[in-house]
Amino acid sequence: MAGEPGDRDSGAPGAEAVVARFHQLYYNNADQTLRKTQWLGNRVIKCPLDLWVYQEIICEIRPALIVETGSGRGGSAVFMASVCDLIEHGRVVTVDTRDVERPQHERITYLLGSSTDPPVVERVRSEAAGEACVMVVLDSDHSAEHVLEELRCYAPFVSPGSYLIVEDTNVNGHPVVPGHGPGPMEAVNEFLATESGRDFTVDPACEKFFMTLNPGGYLKRR
């Protein structure tokens, strides 16, 4: 991942509290922040700092395939496809249970269904087969149970040196939405303790801007 994580002064007195407070301010004012973020006119419900990190990862590892679960309205897929356009490499396969109108792009394939349904997983497996570099972004149902099942299904598709990104690890008090219940962060922690999870490590360089909606969620395959 591009960047020098050792350059950041995360040990500054009170830094964690400052970041957590800003994180809460940003997240709890979603009508001004998250819901007003757009890429080429398409709403993208992500923090721009995370989007910047995404483009750095895509430019560095040059994935032939990016798998996304949780298409939403398609804004993040368009963002990633646009970066692929700029580097003239890669495509996006994105999965969602909702059949809604989404922006079309020659590098995007939309799949309808639950990300953990066997037919969907098998379709993604076939899309990933033979690709030199595969990256995965998990952003669908944020319950710990569902995310853990996604991790089990999709981790094998991630290429060595590539990334498995688990979004919204910030909920359930990390540091927002304390009443959410076990979510992505808890799923990541459980996954990393498994045999399959030992192939991955959390990459702190992806959190170099301090503020991220995916703390501890940028997993790099060894």
Protein Blocks (a to p, Z undefined) as FASTA:
>chain_A
ZZjfklpcfkbghklmmmmmmmmmmmmmmmlmmmmcceehiacdddfklmmmmmmmmmmn
opabdcdehjknommmmmmmmmmmmnopaddddddfbdcdddddfkbccdeddfklmklm
mmmmmmmgopabdcddddbdfbfklmmmmmmmmmmmpcghiacddehklgghiaghklno
pcfklmmmmmmmmmklmmpccdfklmmnopackghkaccdZZ
